[in-house]
Amino acid sequence: MKQVQKQLFALIVGLLAGFLVLTAQAETFREGVDYTELKQSIQTADPSSIEVREFFWFGCPHCYKLEPFIHKFSENLPEGVTFVQTPAPLNKSWMNHAHAFYVMELLGKTKEMSPALFDQLHVARNKLFSQEELAAFFKKYDVSESDFNKLFQSFPVRTKVRQAEAFAKAARLSGVPAIVVNGKYVVGTKMAKGFPRMMQIVNFLIEKERVTMQAAL
């Protein structure tokens, strides 16, 4: 009997310790310190899932360094989570890369071309910023200059770029990379203090939203 009591006591202590650890971890991620809560939420693509939207620019070195973490996250999405990448055209010089991203998307070549464009800009140090320079890059992936130029200025691409611009403004972004969780919470590199911690905050906010959504049922 005493042995059973000891085992039960040890189990309770273990559970309590685990609870205290989780509570301590939760308290480390605070609104206004580690992330920002938007005053007005952004509409997500699918209200039934938790949306994680990454805002980036191909020319951004911090976005390039975040890519391995984003890739790992997107390949192992938690249940009920949707991941979306959005090129943030925060100024005119970023517009061409936003167009290029959506051309990749239309062609179904994002997985192979997006990392390659990052590498060309940040490893090979090739200047691929103008429409002509990007057309030459696409040509290496069996996309003719003529086809690229048509898609680059096409209605679907221009619409996507306008939507991306609207999303970025609604999220009140001042820079990238930034991750918006379920249209409510913005996680930036400055507040996150490092990419591993940035992803920890994102996962924390996913669980926070999961609890909120379950409570609403």
Residue pairs with C-beta under 8 A, 6 or more apart in sequence:
25 204
26 204
28 34
29 35
29 200
29 201
29 204
29 205
31 37
31 185
33 191
34 187
34 191
34 192
34 201
35 181
35 185
35 186
35 187
35 191
35 192
35 201
35 205
36 185
36 186
36 188
36 191
37 184
37 185
37 186
38 170
38 171
38 172
38 180
38 183
38 184
38 185
38 186
40 170
41 182
41 183
41 184
42 167
42 170
42 171
42 180
42 183
42 184
43 183
44 51
44 53
44 82
44 182
44 183
45 51
45 82
45 84
46 82
49 80
49 81
49 82
50 78
50 80
50 81
50 82
50 181
50 182
50 206
50 209
50 210
50 213
51 81
51 82
51 83
51 84
51 180
51 181
51 182
51 183
52 73
52 81
52 82
52 83
52 84
52 179
52 180
52 181
52 182
52 202
52 206
53 83
53 84
53 85
53 86
53 167
53 179
53 180
53 183
54 66
54 70
54 83
54 84
54 85
54 86
54 177
54 178
54 179
55 86
55 87
55 88
55 167
55 168
55 171
55 173
55 176
55 177
55 178
55 179
55 180
56 63
56 66
56 85
56 86
56 87
56 88
56 176
56 177
57 63
57 87
57 88
57 90
57 94
57 97
57 176
58 87
58 97
58 100
58 101
58 114
58 117
58 118
58 121
59 93
59 94
59 97
59 121
59 129
60 176
60 177
61 122
62 176
62 177
62 189
63 118
63 176
63 177
64 118
64 121
64 122
65 195
66 177
66 189
66 195
66 198
67 115
67 118
69 195
69 196
69 198
69 199
70 85
73 83
73 199
73 202
74 83
77 83
78 203
78 206
80 210
81 206
85 101
85 110
85 114
86 164
86 167
86 168
87 94
87 97
87 98
87 101
87 102
87 161
87 164
88 94
88 98
88 164
88 165
88 167
88 168
88 173
88 176
88 178
89 95
89 98
89 161
89 164
89 165
89 168
90 168
90 173
90 174
90 175
90 176
93 129
95 161
96 129
96 130
96 131
96 134
97 117
97 129
97 134
98 161
98 164
98 165
99 131
99 152
99 153
99 157
99 158
99 161
100 117
100 134
100 138
100 152
101 110
101 114
102 156
102 157
102 160
102 161
103 138
103 143
103 148
103 151
103 152
103 157
104 110
104 113
104 114
105 160
106 151
106 154
106 156
106 157
107 143
107 151
109 141
109 143
112 141
113 138
113 141
116 141
117 128
117 137
120 126
120 128
120 137
121 128
127 133
128 134
128 136
128 137
131 149
131 152
134 148
134 152
135 145
135 148
135 149
135 152
136 145
138 145
138 148
139 145
139 148
151 157
171 178
171 180
171 186
172 186
173 186
175 188
177 188
177 189
178 186
178 187
178 188
178 189
179 186
179 187
179 198
179 202
180 186
180 187
181 187
181 202
181 205
181 206
181 209
182 205
182 206
182 209
184 209
185 205
185 208
187 198
187 201
187 202
187 205
189 195
189 198
192 198
192 201
